[in-house]
């Protein structure tokens, strides 16, 4: 087995999946930002896989969405055990080192010829494991975004070396490109130990938003059809009971998204999530959460463009345990056409960057 090198760990410290729309080749680029201390860093180069023929929009609209699990500070550098990421250089986990590199992953791949260009920035950015929301809100606000944050009811970041931290899901939208019509905050209900549904809240959350694309980039949002977009992070417990819990949460998410779409007459539905659920049996229990996706009429953007899920979206070592499989997805309704997908890098610490283009 080829193991990720220390240099690879220095180059990437979190995860991203993106709904991207600009057909450009990605090259090595140095991470930038005001936090210069720490090991040298280059983001992974990424190439685009494309549909054989680009489907015409036929009056439709392009929407750029980034989905990114940013790896909570309280679950890595500020965890007494470093979140188990002891194979990574300790300094590469430090928040002050990582934070601008996370922004680089979100924004550095959009402009023509590799040049950052606000005109080509994504309309929506969906994040998980955010426990420095105020910092993200300031940085995103300076780039023209509004946002909302939903922490986990009992975030494990509170048990870190900084108990003021709490991680959760965050959703940002470009204020001159998106009209926000409504938000629903979801706290999933848990299963009982014997697998029965209960009304007790779990520790996982989701945000569902009703949005409209603005016309002309000047904030005018006329009679365009709304769409539903969500962000979530499902139960992480990696055993059969955890998989049953994820399937239960997936059903709740897809049911709530369907109700939102029906209520507002949505033209499309897009769900960005770290599902912690594999599409095939890679551990010692069969998949239960992933099959729920097709039952609800949605499909992974990657599977629809590549003909199957990628080999992995997460490749990590915690102590002596190494895992490499797909658990991160952008789910789309049939109305969303996928046009491009970026290919993953060679290795990474937590989750790997992926991107697709939809119209």
N, C-alpha and C positions, 0 to 999 in steps of 0.2 A: 504494500500500500504506500502510495506517495503521500507524505505528510507535509502540511504547510510549513514553510520555513519561517524563521524569525523575521526575515525581511518582509515576507508576505504579511505577517502580523503587524509590522510597522506601517504597512501601506494602507490597511483598511481595518477599521475598528467598529463597524456597525453594519446595518443592513438597509437595503432599499429595494423597492420595486416601484416602477413608475409607469404611468400611462403617458407616453411621450408622443410628440407629433412632428418634430423637426427631423427630416432625414439627413443626418450628418454623420460622418465618421468620427469616433471618439479616439483621442490620442492620450498618451501619458501627459499629465499636467501636474505641476507641483501644487500641493495644497497651500492655500493662502490664508491670510487673516492676521490679526494683531497678536495672537498668542504664538510667539516664535519659539518658545522653549519646548524641548522634547526632541525625540529622535526625528531624523529627516524623514520626509513622507512624500510619496507620490501616489495619487489615486490610480487605480487600475485602469488601463486602457480598455475600452469596450467597443465592439463592432455591432452593426445592425443586421439582423436577419429580417427580410422583407417578404411580403406576399409577392408571388410571381408577377401579378399585375395589380397596380394600385387601384382600388375601387373608387369610382367617382363619388363625390359627396352628394350630388343630386339635390342640392338645396339644403343639405345638412350642415352641421357646424362641427368644427374641431374643438376638442377639449383636452387640455394637457393636465394630467394628474400625477403627482408623485406620491408613492406609498413607501414609508420608511420606518422600520423599527430601529430607533436610535441608540438602544442599549442604555438602560437607566444607570445613572451615576451610582445610585444606592445599591445597585445589583452588580457592580463591577468594582471600580476603584475604591468606593467608600464602604463596600462590604468587607467585614473583617477577613473573609476568606477569598476576597477578590472575585466573588461570584464563581469560583472554580477556574477562572481564566489564568491559571498560574503558568501556562506555557507562553503567554504573551509578555513582552517586556512591561514591567510595572508602570513605567512612565507613559506608555502608550495608552493606558486606561484612564489617566488623569483627565478630568473634565476640561480643565483649562487648555489642555493640549488637543482634546478631541473636538471641542465644540465648533470651531471654525471649519474643521475638516468635514464635519457633518453638513454644514452649509455648502461647502464646495460640492459635495455629492448631490445636493438638492439642486444647485443652480449652475454648476460649471459646464453642463453638457447641452445647453440650450441654444446659444447664439450661433449664427451663421459663422462658418470657418472657425468654430471653437471659441469665438469671442463672446464673453458674457454680454447679454443684451436683454434689458428689462422687457422689451417688446415680445421676446420669445419665452419669457418665464412661464412656468405652469400656472394655470388658473387656480388649481386646488393642490394643497399639500396635506397629506394625511400621515400622522405620526403615531407610533406606539412607544411605550416605555419612556415617556417624557416625564422627568422629574425636575426639570429646570424650565418650567413653562414661562415664567416671567422673562427669562433671558431670550427664549425663542420668540416670545411675543414682541419684545423690543426690536430684535433683528428683523423679524418678518414685517413688523409694522413699518420700519424704515424702508422696506422694499415694496410697500404698497399693499400689505395684506392685513385683513382683520382675522380674528381667530376665536376659538372656544376650546375649553379644556374640561375634561371629565376625569377626575382621579378615581383610582380604585378605592372602594370603601375601606379596605384594610391593606394599604399598599405595603409590600415588604420593604420598600425604601425607608419606611419609618423606623425600621429596625437596623438601619445602617449606622455608620459613624456620625451621620448628620440626621437626627430624628425629625428634623423639620421637612425633610424631603418626602414627597409622595408621587408615585408615578401613575400614569394613566394615558388616555388617548387625547390627541389634540388634532384639530382640524383648522386649517387656514385657507382663506379664499382671497383672491385678488379683488380689491375693492372696486377697481374700474373695469373688471371683467365679469364679475359674478354678482347677481342679486340674490340675497339670502331671504327666502320666503318663510322658512320655519325650521326649528330644530327639535329633535326628540332625543332625550338622554335615556339610555337603557342600562339598567342593572339586571343582569340575567338571574333567573331563578335556578336554584340548585336542585340536584337529584338527592334523594335519600340514599343511605348506604346500600339499600337493597334495590336501588335503581328506579324508585318511584318519584314522579314529579312532586315538588313541594312549592310553597309560596315563599320559602326562605331565600333571601338574596345571596348570590354568590359574590366572589371578589372580582369578577370580570365585568367589563362595561363596553358600551358601544355608543357612538354618536351617529344619528341619521339626520341628514339635512335635505330640505327641499330647496333647490337652486334653479336659477335661470341664467343663461348666458346673456351678457349685455351686448348691445349692438354698437359697432363702430369704435369700441375702446374708450368711449367717453362716459361710461356709466349709465347710458340709456338702456333700460330694459323694458322693451315694449311687450308685444303679445307673444313672445317666444314661449314654446312649450317648456314646462318645468321638467327637471330630472331629479332623481333621488340618488344621493351619494352618501356612503357610510364608511366609518372606520371602526375597527374593533380588534381586540386581542383576546383569544380564547384560552381556556384552561390549559396550563402547561404540564400537568401531571401525566407522566409517560407510562401508563399502564392501562389495562383493560377498563378499569373503573374511570380513569381520566378520559379515555376515548369515548365512553358512554356519555360522560359529562359534556365533552366537546360537541358530540352529535346533538345533545339536548340544546346547547347554546346556539349551534348553527341553525337549528329549526326555529328558535326564537328570533334570531336575527333575520332570517329569510322571511319569516311570517310578518315581522314588523315592517320590513322593507316593502313587502308586497302590499300591505295595508296602506302604507304611505303612498306608494305609487298609484294605487287605485283611487285614493282620496284626492290626489292632486292631478290625476290624469297624466302621469309622468310619461315622457317620451322614451325614457331609458332608465335603467338602474345600474349603478356601479358600486361595488363593495370592495374596500381595501382592507385586508386583514392578515395578521399573523395568526393563522389558525391553529398552529401547533399540531396539525393533523396531516399525515401523509396520505397520498392517493393510493398507495399499495402497502402490502404487509412488509414493513421493513424492520419491525421490532418483534415482540412476541405476542402481538394481538392484531386482529384484522381491523382494517379501516371501517369506521362507522360514520364519521363526520363528513368525509369527502363525498360519499355517495349522495348525501342529502342535497348537495349543490344541484346536481342534475334533476333531482326530483322537483326542485323549485323552478326549473326552467332556466337556470343560469349556467354559465360555463366559465372556466378559467380562461383568461385572455391568452395565456401562454399555450395551453393545450389546443385552443382553437387555431392558433397561428402555426405552431410547431408540429401539430399532429399528435402531441402528447406532452405531459408535464416535463420540465427539465429534470436532469438527473438530480440536481440539488439546488435549493435556495438557501440552505444553511449548512455550513461545514465548520465544526468547532471541536475543540478539545477542552474538556473540563477535567483537570487532573489527568488520570490515565485513560479516561473514556473519550473516544472520538466518535462523532456522529456526522453523517453526511446524507441528507435527504431533502425532499421538498415539503415545506410546511407553510409557505407564504404564497398568497394569491391576490390577484385582482379579478374579481368576479364581475361579469357583465351580462346584461340581458341581450337577447338576439338582435335588438336594434343597433347595438354598438358594433361597429366594424373595426377590427384590429388591423393595423397597417404595417407596423414595424415592431420589432422586439430587440432589445440589446442583449448581447450575450454576456454571461457571467465571467468574472475574472477567475484566476486559477485557484485561489484559496482565500479564506477570510477568517475572521475571528468569531463572529456570531452568525450573521446572515449575509448573503451575497447580493450585489446589486443586479437588478433586472429592470428592464423597461420595455414598454410596448407603445405603439402608436395606434390611436383609434380615431374614427371620425363618425 
